[in-house]
Amino acid sequence: MNPQNAITEEALVEQAKTSSHPTLGYYFMLLMAAAIASIGLIQDSAPAIIGAMIVAPLMAPIIGLAIGTLAGNRQLALTSLLAVCTGAVFVVAIAFGIAEIFGLRVVGPEISARTLPSTLDLVIAICAGGAAAFAHARLNIVNSIAGVAIAVALVPPLAVCGIGLAVGEAAVTDEGLEFADLNLGFGGHGNLMAAGAFLLFITNMIAIVAAALAVFAALGYGHWRRAIGVSLALLFSIGFITGQLDKQLELIYAEDRVKRLYAKAVENSENFATKELYVRRVGARRVNDQIEISMLFISQGKHLDDIEVLAEKFRQLISNDLGEEIVLKLTVMPLNIVSHTASPSD
């Protein structure tokens, strides 16, 4: 590492003061990012959502909060915190308004994926915070900050908060089914969707600040004892949600195992598994300390009479694989294709 590429602590603080101040330009860029993210989520467009991550200026004040805390600059820390908080509320409000204007009620995979944070999201945020801090401290790799913004989710979860509040209890899947009927994790209630997405944002923000403090201290900036102390305090502060994140990681593992088991059963020509039964969705949640798996199948109209046999045999297979008894709920949508073209009468 070339020490000539490192910037001084004074320059680092001045850089943070400039980028963390909530100016009109800051809110304009947030407006654009919120609009792009919201429309991208509505359209289920990953490229648009990635674009919103790059446009959003939220990472700068979060890193500014870490720098201000590390340097003992209270004004910088408070200004950065103000920029983050007001920016977050602003994004939620914009997303809420866009969802209301478009009348969104269908919740696609890009939205639902940001409503159930797990420990994996926490690990990503810690890595992103460390990378962002290192990029800010080294002139030759400052361009890597855009990649960090893509890696960690800041604006998209806030946009999901606004969308969830706008959707309310009317959320439906892209198949036209109510989420509440499928038990896919958040029950389909918009407020619960918003709460899960906000939990993801808070987890990311705290983890980024904690990791940035540790990296800045390791690079010789500020007071290392203060950095370590604050980092540990921040990580401890998210201890109360770590249990929830761990539970979600467990459920992600369960969902993955269910999909793999059914694919293997089809491959092995098990009598309860067939290619004519297509797995459309898999969800998992814990109810009364027991895993409950919900599966949505699309069928060509066959096997509907054998649903009880299929459910019990597959339930036993999943229970044996996971090492605990589970509850399995199956929903089968019969597929009956009818084509008709309606034209204006001559």
N, C-alpha and C positions, 0 to 999 in steps of 0.2 A: 504494500500500500504506500503510495507516494504522499508524504505529509504535506507537500505543497498543494495538494488538492483539497486539504481540509480548510474550512473557514474558521475564523476566530469566534470566540463566544460572543463578543460584542456584535459582530456581523450577523451571527445566528439570531440574536435577540432582535436586532433591527429588521432583519428579514421577516421574522415572525410578526413584529408590530405592523409591518406593511401589509402582509397577506392575511392577517387575522382580524383586521378592523372591519366591522360590518358597514361597508359603504353601499351606495346605490348600485354600483356595479356588482357587488357581491350578491345582492338580492335579485338583480336582473338575471345573473347567471343561474341562481337557484330557481328562479321562475322558469327559465328555459329547461333546466335539468328536470324539474318536477313535471313539466308538461310532457317532455320526451318520455320520461319514465312511466308516467300514468298512461299515456296512449300506448306505449310499448307493452305494458302489462295488460291493458284491455285487449290489444291485438294479439297477445301472447307472442310478441316478437323479441327474441333474445338480442339481436343486433341493436335494436332501439334502446333496450335496457342497458346494454353495455355502453352505448353512446352517452346515455344520461349519467352513468358513473364517471365518465371522463370529463364531461362538462361541469359536473357539480363541484363547487369550491369548498365543500364541507371539511375535507381532509385538512386543509390549511389551518383553520382555527383549532381543530382538535390537536394538531401537532403544536400549535402556538400555546395551547393550554399546558402541554407537557413542558415546553421550553420555559414558559413563565413560572411554572411551579419549580422547575429545576434551578432556575437562576434567582429565585426569590423575588421575582418581579411581579408583585401583586396586581398592579394595574394591567399588565399584559395577560395574566391568567384570568382576571375577571372579564376583560374585554373579549378574550377568546371564548370564554364560557357563555357570555351574552350572545356572541355571534352564533355559536352552536345551538343554543336553546331557541333563539328567535328564528333561526334558519329552519330548525326542525318543525316548529309550529307552522311556519310559512309553507313548507313543502306539504305538510298534512292538509292544510287548508286548500292549497291549489289542487291537490289530488282529489279531495272531497268535491270541490266544485266541478272538476272535469268529469268525475264519475256521475254526478247529478245531471250535468248537461247531456251526456251521452246516454243516460238511463241504464247504466251497466247493472246487470243482474247475474250474468254468466261469469263464473270464476274459473279461469283456466289454470293449467299447471304452473305457469310462471308466478301467478299470484299465490296459489296454495303452497308452493314450495318455500315461500318466505313467511309463513304463518307458524311454522313449527321448528324453531331453532334447536340445534343440538350442540353437543360438545365439539363436534367438528367445526362448527362456525366459530366457536371461541378460539380454537387452535389457529384457524385461518386469520382471525383478527389479530392475534398475538404476533404471528409471522408478518402480517402486513404492517403493523405498527413498528416493528423492528426495522423492516425494510424502508419504511417512510422516513424514520429518524436518520438512518444511515444515508439515505439519498439527500436529505436536507443538509447533512454535515459535509458532504463531499461534492465539490463542484463538477467533477467529471461524470457523475452518474445521476445528476438531478433529473434527467429525462425519464428515469425509471419510475418517477412518482405517478405517471399516468398508468403504468402497469399495476401499481399498488392500488390505485383507485378502482381498477377493474376487479382486482382480487377480493377486495372486501366490500360488503354491501352497506351503503349509508343512505343514499336517497331512495333506492327501490323499496326497502322496508317501510320507510316513512310514507311513501306513496301508497303502499298497501294499507297502511293505517287509515289514510283518508278514504281509500276505496272501500275498505271494510266498514267504516262508519257510514258511508253512503249506501252501501248495499243492505245493511241491516239483516233482517231474518229472511230476506227473499233470495239468498244466494242459491244458484243452481249450477250443476256441472254442465260441461259442454255437450252432454247427452240429453240435457233437459231434466235431469233428476235433482231432487233436493238433497243437499249434502247431509241434512239431518237424518234422512232415510238411510244413508249409506254408512254413517258412523265412521267417517274418514279422518277423525282426529279432532277437529274443532267444531263439529256439530253444525256447521253451516251458519252460525250466528255471526253477523258482521262484527259485533263488538269483540267477540273472542278472536276473530281473525286479526283485528286491529291490535289487540293486546299481545298476541303472539308476535306480530311483526314489530311492535314497539320494543318488545323484549329482545328481539334480534338486534335492533339498532342500539339499545342501551348496552347490551353485551359487547357489541363491536366497539363502541365508543370507549368504554372503560378499558377493554383489553388493549386497544391501540395506544391509549395514554400510558398505561402501565408498561407496555413493551417499549414505547418510545423513551420513557424515563430511564429504563434500564440500559438501553443502547446508548443514549446520550451520555450517561454516567460512565459507561465502559469506554467511551471515546475520549473521556477526560473533560467533559463539560460540566460546569456547575459543581454542586456539592453531592458527592456520591452517596453519602449516608442519607441525605434527604431524599435522593432519588430512590434508593432501595426501600426506605421506609414508606414513602408514598406509594410506590409500586406494590408493595406487599399489602398496604391498606386497601388499595383499589381492588386487587385480586381477592382479598378477603371480603370486600363489600359485595362481590358477585357470588360469594359462597352460598348465599341463600337461594340462588337460582341455578347453581351447578347441579343440584339434584334433579331439577326439571330437565336440564340439558342432557344429563346422563340417561334419564328415562327415555327421552326422545331418541337418543343414539341407540338405545336398546330396541326401540320400536322400529327404527330404520333397519337395523340388523334383521329383525323378525320379518319385516316386509320383504327384504331381499331374499331371505331363506325361503319364504313362501313361494315367490316367483320361480326361484331355482328348482324347488321341489316339484312344482307342477310341471315345469318344462321337462324335468327328468322323468316324471311319471308318464308324460305323453310319449317321450322318446322310448321308454321301456314298455309301452303299450299296456299300462295298467288299466284294469277294466273300468275304473272310475274317471280316467283322464283320456281326452280325445282332442284332436285338432279342431273338431267341430264346436268345441267350447273354448272361446277366446277370452283370455283374462284381460279385462279392460282397466280395472283399477284394483289396487290393494291398499288397505288402510289398517293401522293397528293402534290400539290405545290400551291403557290399563284401567280396569274397572274392578274396584274392590280387591286390589292386589292380584288381579288375574289378567293375563293378556287376552284381549278380544280382537280377533282378526276379522275384517270385513272384506269380502271379495265381490266384485261385480263382473259377471260373465256375460258375454254375448253368444247366443246359441242360434242355430238354424231351425229351432223349433223342436229339436229332439232332446232327449234326456230330461225333459221337464218332469216326467213321472219318476225319475230316478234321483231327484234332487236330495232326498233324505239319505239315500245310500251313499251318494257322492260326498255329501257333507260329512258324514260320520267317518268314512274311510280316510278322507283327506285330513280331517281333524286329528285322527289318531297318528297319521304320518307326520303332521306338523308337530304334535305334542312330543313324539319320540325324538324328533330332530332337535327341538329346542330344550328338551329335558324337563318340561313342565306341562301340566295340563292347560289347555287353552280353550277358549270359546270361539267357534267359527260361525260367522253369519254369511250366508251366500245370497246374492241377488242375481237372478238370471233374467236377462232381457231376450226374449225370443225374437229372432230376426226373420222377418217376412217381407221380402222386397216386392213392392208393387210399383210399377212405373206408369205414369199417365201424364199427358201434356194437355193443359187447358189453354185454349186459344180464343181470342175474341171471335164472336160469330160474324160471319160475312154479312 
